[in-house]
Every structure is written in structure tokens, then in C-alpha cells.
């Protein structure tokens, strides 16, 4: 009964490497180790990183809107700052400040060890911001925005 699925589990979104059966651990079929550096980061760790990034963006937005309202109210400024943190952090450092504090980062699947790059960082952030919630994941726990950009969030 341990593997019995109920309606509470929600829909299962197959990954591009799921084949017939799920891997023995998340990320196995992506060529990732079971644990340690390079292993797939769990959703809970990624959620903590996003929360840290949101708090940082909120603090920056409050500072900006205390000085000027040219950019809009705190909610809009916070959203734009959060997107900029995701794009700049992903592009230059392969991690946002929240990811760095949680010991995770973004990596490319097609060419391991290569930088994520600007277009992937922009696409990942915009997909998360406007289309796919970060909690929308496949059987490995990999976000839809990562599947769309050929990236994965791993332990660093």
C-alpha cells in the first residue's frame, strides 16, 4: 500500500526521461547522483530559497518606494526586483541569494559544468513568474520551468 496513489497526490506530470518507471531516486534518469553535490534539490529546499528571495525583493521594494513612486507601488516593484534577482543571479552566479543560503544552484543538463547563460536565466525566471508556478513539478520533482529551459536545481 506504500505506493498507492490517491486523488490527494494530484496529477503526475511525466518527465522527458521517465520512460516506463520512475527512477530509484529523484534525478537518477537525468544522470544525477542520489545525494551530495550535484544531486537534485528537493522542492522544500527550493521553496525556502524562493521565500528568501521574495523577502529580499520585498525589502528592496520598500526602500525604493520610500524614495519614489515612479516605478509603481511596493507589490509591482517587489515582483520586478524578484525577477531581476532571478535573472541576474541565475545568469552570473548560477544561483540567487536564497539558493546560495540554502546550498543549491541551477545547472544545465545538456552541458554539465557550463554556465546557465543569459537566455536560460531569463526564460526560467519569466516562465516561473508568468506561466508555471515553481511548485508545478514532474515525477523527479523538477520544475516545469527547468524542463522548459534544460536546467535543474541541484545541491552545490
N, C-alpha and C positions, 0 to 999 in steps of 0.2 A: 504493500500500500504506500510505500515511501515515495514512489514516482507517480502516483495517481494525480492527474490534473483536474482541477475544478474550475468553475467559472470565475472564481476569485483570482486565479493566476493571470487572467487577461489573455489576449491573443499572443500567440507565438509568432514572431517575425523571423522567418528563416534568414540566415546569413548566407553570403555568397559561397562560403566554404563549408556549409553544414552537411552536404551530401546526404547520406541516409540516416545517420545517427549523430547525436551531439558528441563532442569530444569528451575525453575523460576529465578535462579541466577547462575552464574558460580560456580561450585563446590557443588551445592546442592545435586546432586545424588552421590557425593563422601562422603557425610556426613559432609561437611564443612559449617561453618556459612556464612551468607550473607556478613557480614562486621566485621571489627575488627580483633584482634589476632586470627590466625587460618584460616582466610578467604583466598581464592585463590588469589594470587597476579596477577595483570593484566600484560599482555605482555609488556606494556610500562614501567612499573616499573622494570621488569626483564631485558628489553633491556638496561635500564640505568645502571643496576648493571653490566651487561656484558661489557658495554662500559668502566666503571670504572676499571674493572678487566683487560681489554685489555690495557688501558693506564698505569696501574701499571706494567703489564708484559712488555710493551714496554720500560718503564723507567729502569726496571731491566735489560732487554736485552741490552740496550745501555750501561749501566755500565759494564756489563760482557764483551761485545765485544770491549770496550775501552781498556780492560786489556789483553784479549786473543781472538784469533780466532779459538782456538782448537775445540770449540763447534759449529762452523759454523758462518754464518752471522747473523745480527740482526733479520731477519724475522724468521729463524728457531729457534733461541734462544727464541724469543718472544713467539712463538707457544708452545714450550716445557714449558716455565715458566708459561704461561697461563694454560696449562693442569695441571701442578703441583699445582698451586693456587687452581684450581677447585677440584682436588683430596684431597689435604691436608685440605683445608678449609671445604669441604663437610664432610670429614671423622671425623675430630677433633672438628669442631665448628658448623656443620650443616649450614654453610654459608661461602661465600667467602667475601673478604673485600668489594667488590662492593655491595653485598647483605646486608652486615651489615650497610653500609652507606645509603642504600635505605630502610632499615627497613623490610627486608624479609629474609627468610631462607628456607632450604629444610627439609621436614618431610616425614616420612614413612607413607603410608596409611594402611598397614596391621597391624602394631602395633603402634598406636599413642603414642607419648612420648618417643619411643625408638630412639637411635642414628641411623643415616643413615647407618653407618658401612662402612668399607673399600671397600668391593666388590661393593656396590651400588655407592659409590663415584667414584670409578674407572670406572665402566660401564657407569654411567651418563656422565662423562666427555668425555670418549672415543666415546660414541655414538654421542655426540654433536660435537666433534672435527672431526670425520671422516664419519659419516653417516647421521644424522638428523640435519639440521640447527635448531637453537633454536627457530626460528620463525615458524617452522612447528608445528602447534598445532591442537588439536581436538576441538570439539564443546564447551567445557568448557574453552578453552584457555590454556589447559595443554599440555606441550611439549611432543613430541613423545619419547624423551629420558627419561622423567619422567614416561610415561606409561610403557616403557620397563623395568624400574627398580622398579616400585611400589612406586614411590615418588611423591611429589607435592611441588610446591613453594608457600609458604604461608606468610602472614603478621606475623611478630614476635611480 
